[in-house]
Amino acid sequence: MDSKLTVKDFKNLICRELNSIYSLKEILSIYSILLENRVNISKVEAALYPEKVIESQQLLEDLKRLKKAEPIQYIVGVAPFRNLELRVTPDTLIPRPETEELVELIVSDPTLNKRNHLQILDIGTGTGAIAISLKQKFPEADLYATDFSIRALQVAKANAEKYRLKVNWIHHDILRDPVEILPQSVDLIVSNPPYIPELNAPMLHANVTQYEPHSALFVPNYDPLLFYKRIIDIGSIILKPDGKLFFETFEESQESMMQLLKSYKYKNVHFINDINEKFRFLIASL
C-alpha cells in the first residue's frame, strides 16, 4: 500500500479493518488517538481537512497491531487519566475511567479536605495514576504507593517525575510481605486491586485478556476477596482513628465485602455506583 494516504482514506481503512473487533465509537476514538500521536493532527483538523495527505507507514504498522486486538494505549505508549498523560506498558494495567471516578470521590471528600498534612497509601499503584492524581490535589500530603512489580514501579516513578511530584514508592507484595514495610499511621488507604474472578475472563474483550497483566486483573474463583481481606486487615493496623478506606470493587461482591468489613469493626460503610450504574466503589472508616 502507498505510504501516503489522505486523512479520509485512513479513516475509511481503519473503520473497515477494525469493525469486527470494536464498535464504531471505539474505532473513531482509536483513529483520533493515532492521528494525534503519529502525525500531529487533532480531531478538529481531521474533520476540517479530510483530503490532507499524511505519512501512513507508521499508521499502517499500528493498524496491524490493532487487528490483533492490542490496546491502542500500549501501541502509542500513553493513556489519559484526569488531566494527566501517563506512560503505560504491558507491565501496567491501563487506567480506566472508573478509577478516575474513584479519585474524584477522594478529592471531593469533605472530611479529608479538612485534615492537614494527610498521610495517604495507594496499594497496587500500577502506572501511579491514583497516587499522582492525589499528590496533585493534596500537595502537602505524604503519598506512599506500593506494587509487587518492580517494572510497574519504574513506570509509575517516571510518570511522577514527568509532573515533578514526589511520591514514596515501595516495592511490596501485599499478600506476602510484612506490614512493617508500610507507613505505620495513615489517614487514607486507597486501592484498585485485582478483583475479577478467573471464571469471568471469557466475558472480557481480547484486548484485555491477551495483553493486560493478569496479575493486576484476576483473582482465584475460590477466593475473590483475596486482596481485600489483606488490605482491610492492614487498614485495621495502620489507619488512624477515623481513617478511611476507598476501594474499587467487583459489582458482585457487595454483600461479602459488607460482612468482611463488619468483622473488622469498620463503620460508615458506603457503596457507590459508577457512571454506568454498576456497584463499583466502597468507602469505609475505622
C-alpha positions in Angstrom: 0.0 0.0 0.0 1.1 3.5 -0.8 2.9 5.2 2.2 0.8 8.3 1.5 -2.9 8.4 2.3 -5.4 11.1 2.9 -7.0 11.6 6.3 -10.3 10.4 4.8 -8.6 7.3 3.3 -7.1 6.3 6.6 -10.4 6.8 8.4 -12.2 4.6 5.9 -9.4 2.0 6.1 -9.4 1.8 9.9 -13.2 1.6 10.1 -13.2 -1.3 7.6 -10.3 -3.2 9.2 -11.4 -3.0 12.8 -15.2 -3.3 12.5 -15.2 -6.9 13.6 -13.2 -6.1 16.8 -14.5 -2.8 18.1 -17.7 -0.7 18.0 -17.7 2.3 15.6 -17.4 4.7 18.6 -14.3 2.9 19.8 -12.8 2.8 16.3 -13.2 6.6 15.9 -11.6 7.1 19.2 -8.6 5.0 18.2 -8.5 6.8 14.8 -8.3 10.2 16.6 -5.6 8.9 19.0 -3.4 7.7 16.2 -3.7 10.8 14.1 -2.8 13.0 17.1 0.1 10.8 18.3 1.6 9.8 15.0 1.0 12.7 12.6 0.1 15.5 15.0 -3.4 16.1 13.6 -6.1 17.0 16.0 -9.7 15.7 15.8 -10.8 19.2 14.6 -8.1 19.3 11.9 -9.1 15.9 10.7 -12.7 17.0 10.3 -11.7 20.2 8.5 -9.1 18.8 6.2 -10.2 15.2 5.2 -8.1 15.4 1.9 -4.9 16.3 3.7 -2.2 13.8 2.7 -0.4 12.1 5.6 2.6 9.8 6.0 1.0 6.4 6.6 3.8 3.9 7.2 3.7 4.1 11.0 -0.1 4.2 11.0 -0.3 1.0 8.9 2.1 -0.7 11.2 -0.1 0.4 14.1 -3.1 -1.0 12.3 -1.5 -4.4 12.0 -1.2 -4.5 15.8 -4.7 -3.2 16.3 -6.1 -6.0 14.2 -4.6 -8.4 16.7 -6.6 -6.6 19.5 -3.6 -5.0 21.0 -4.8 -2.0 23.1 -4.2 1.4 21.5 -2.7 2.6 24.8 0.2 0.1 24.6 0.8 0.9 20.9 1.2 4.7 21.5 2.7 4.1 25.0 0.5 6.6 26.8 -3.0 6.8 28.3 -5.0 9.8 29.6 -6.1 9.9 33.3 -7.9 13.0 34.6 -5.6 15.9 33.5 -2.6 13.6 33.1 -1.0 11.8 30.2 0.6 8.7 31.7 3.1 6.3 30.3 1.8 2.7 30.1 3.5 -0.6 29.3 2.3 -4.2 29.3 3.7 -4.3 32.9 0.9 -2.0 34.0 -2.9 -2.0 33.8 -4.3 0.6 31.5 -6.0 3.3 33.7 -9.8 3.2 33.4 -12.4 6.0 33.6 -13.9 4.2 36.7 -10.7 4.8 38.5 -10.9 8.5 37.7 -14.3 8.4 39.4 -12.6 6.8 42.5 -10.1 9.6 42.6 -12.9 12.1 42.3 -14.7 10.6 45.3 -11.5 11.0 47.4 -10.6 14.6 46.3 -14.2 15.7 47.0 -14.5 14.1 50.4 -15.1 16.9 52.9 -13.5 15.1 55.9 -10.2 14.6 54.0 -10.2 18.2 52.8 -10.4 19.4 56.4 -7.3 17.4 57.5 -3.8 18.9 57.4 -0.8 17.0 56.0 -2.5 13.9 55.0 -0.8 10.5 55.0 -2.0 8.5 52.0 -1.2 5.0 51.0 -2.1 3.6 47.5 -1.8 -0.1 47.3 -1.2 -1.7 43.9 -0.3 1.5 42.1 0.4 0.3 38.6 1.0 3.4 36.5 0.8 5.5 39.6 -2.4 7.1 38.3 -4.2 7.3 41.7 -1.1 8.4 43.8 0.0 11.0 41.3 -3.5 12.5 41.0 -3.9 12.7 44.7 -0.5 14.3 45.1 -1.6 16.9 42.6 -4.7 17.6 44.7 -3.0 17.4 48.1 0.5 18.7 47.5 1.3 18.9 51.2 0.3 15.2 51.7 2.8 12.4 52.2 2.0 10.0 49.4 3.1 6.3 49.6 2.4 3.9 46.7 3.1 0.2 46.5 3.3 -2.5 43.9 4.7 -6.0 43.8 6.1 -5.4 40.3 9.4 -3.5 40.1 8.8 -2.7 36.4 5.4 -1.2 37.2 7.0 0.9 39.9 9.6 2.1 37.4 6.8 3.3 35.1 5.0 5.0 38.0 8.1 6.7 39.1 8.7 8.1 35.6 5.1 9.3 35.5 5.5 11.2 38.8 8.8 12.7 37.7 7.2 14.0 34.5 4.9 16.1 36.6 7.6 16.8 39.2 5.6 15.3 42.0 7.1 13.4 45.0 5.7 10.0 45.8 7.3 7.5 48.1 7.4 4.3 46.0 7.5 1.0 47.9 8.2 -2.4 46.5 5.8 -4.6 48.4 3.8 -7.8 47.8 0.6 -7.2 49.7 0.0 -11.0 50.0 3.5 -12.0 51.3 5.5 -9.1 52.6 5.2 -7.8 56.2 3.1 -4.8 57.1 6.1 -3.2 58.8 7.4 -2.2 55.3 4.5 0.2 55.0 3.9 3.6 56.7 2.5 2.8 60.2 0.0 5.7 60.5 -2.1 6.8 57.6 -5.3 8.8 57.1 -6.3 7.1 53.9 -5.8 3.8 52.1 -6.9 3.6 48.5 -6.7 0.6 46.3 -7.9 -0.8 43.0 -6.7 -4.3 43.5 -7.2 -7.4 41.3 -10.9 -8.4 41.8 -12.2 -10.2 38.7 -12.8 -13.9 39.3 -10.9 -16.0 36.8 -14.2 -17.6 35.5 -15.2 -14.1 34.2 -12.2 -13.9 31.9 -14.1 -15.3 28.8 -16.5 -12.4 29.1 -13.8 -9.8 28.7 -12.6 -8.3 25.4 -9.5 -9.9 23.8 -7.6 -6.6 24.2 -7.8 -7.1 28.0 -7.2 -10.8 28.3 -4.5 -11.2 25.7 -2.4 -8.1 26.6 -3.0 -6.6 30.1 -1.2 -8.2 33.1 -3.4 -10.9 34.6 -1.8 -10.4 38.0 -3.5 -6.9 38.0 -6.9 -8.2 37.0 -7.8 -11.6 38.2 -8.3 -13.5 41.5 -8.9 -17.2 42.1 -12.6 -18.2 41.9 -12.4 -19.8 45.3 -11.1 -16.6 47.0 -12.4 -13.5 45.2 -11.8 -11.2 48.2 -8.2 -12.3 48.4 -6.7 -8.8 48.2 -9.5 -7.0 50.1 -9.0 -9.3 53.1 -5.4 -8.4 53.3 -5.8 -4.7 52.8 -8.7 -4.5 55.2 -6.6 -6.3 57.8 -3.7 -3.9 57.2 -6.0 -1.0 57.5 -7.1 -2.2 60.9 -3.5 -1.9 62.0 -2.2 1.3 60.3 -5.2 3.6 59.8 -5.5 6.5 62.2 -8.8 6.9 64.2 -11.5 7.8 61.6 -9.0 6.9 58.9 -10.7 5.8 55.6 -10.6 3.1 53.1 -11.5 3.7 49.4 -11.8 0.7 47.1 -12.7 0.0 43.6 -14.5 -3.3 43.7 -16.3 -6.0 41.8 -20.1 -5.5 41.3 -21.0 -8.9 42.6 -19.1 -8.7 45.9 -21.2 -6.2 47.8 -22.7 -8.5 50.4 -19.4 -10.4 51.1 -17.5 -7.1 51.4 -20.0 -5.8 54.0 -19.6 -8.9 56.1 -15.8 -8.7 55.9 -15.8 -5.0 57.0 -18.2 -5.7 59.9 -15.9 -8.4 61.1 -13.1 -5.9 61.4 -15.3 -3.3 63.1 -15.3 -0.8 60.2 -18.1 1.8 60.2 -19.8 4.3 57.9 -19.7 1.8 55.0 -20.9 3.3 51.7 -21.3 1.5 48.4 -21.4 3.9 45.4 -22.3 3.1 41.8 -20.2 4.2 38.9 -21.3 6.4 36.0 -22.8 3.2 34.4 -24.9 2.5 37.5 -22.8 -0.5 38.4 -21.8 -1.1 42.0 -18.1 -0.1 41.9 -16.8 1.8 44.9 -16.7 1.2 48.6 -15.9 3.7 51.4 -15.4 2.8 55.0 -13.8 4.3 58.1 -12.2 2.8 61.1 
